[in-house]
């Protein structure tokens, strides 16, 4: 069974949702991306590690970069 983490980000004021797989790949808008930045790009250059967030505790959203530390 693969473990996936629900993540989200904000683009032009709208919240977008994705899932991060155990291998670090991100499934967003029907595609799988190898890196968080590729999934966050949407036509512009973004740092995906700071763009995507997950809910560490109820109501506490932190960037996925926190998982690397």
N, C-alpha and C positions, 0 to 999 in steps of 0.2 A: 504494500500500500504506500503510495507516494503522499508525503505530507506537503500541503500547500498553505501559504500564508496570504490572507486577504490584505491587499494594500490599496492605497488611493493617492491621488495627486489632484492638483487644481490647474486647469487650463482655461484661461480667459474667464475666470469666475465660476466655471463649472467643475464639479467633482467628477473625476474619472476613476473607475475601479479596475483592478487587475489582480492577478494572483502570482505569487513568487513561489517557484518550485524549490525543492530541497537542494537542487544543483545550482541554484542562483538564477536560473532562467526565469523570465517574466512572460506570462501569458496576458496579452492585452489586445483588445479589438480584434479577436479572432486569429492573432498571430503570436508566435513564440519568439522572443528576443533573447539573445545570449547574454546581454548586459542590461543593467538598469537604465543606463544612459540611452541606449538604442531604443528602448521601449518608451522613454520619456520624450524623445526628440520631437516628434510631431511637426517636422519641418523647421525646427530651430535647434540650436545647440544647447542642451541642458545637461546638468550633472544629475544623473538619475539617482545617485546615492543620497542626495539631499532633496530631490523632487518627490520621490515615493515615500510614503509614511505608513506605519502600521500602528494599531492600537495596543500598546504595551500593557496598559491597565484600562479599565473602563473610563473613558473620557480623556485619557492621556495618549495623544498621538505623537509619535517621534519618527524621525527619518530612519530609513533602513540602514543608514550609515552607522547608527548606534549598535547594530548587530555585529559590526566588524571590529568593534573596540573591546 
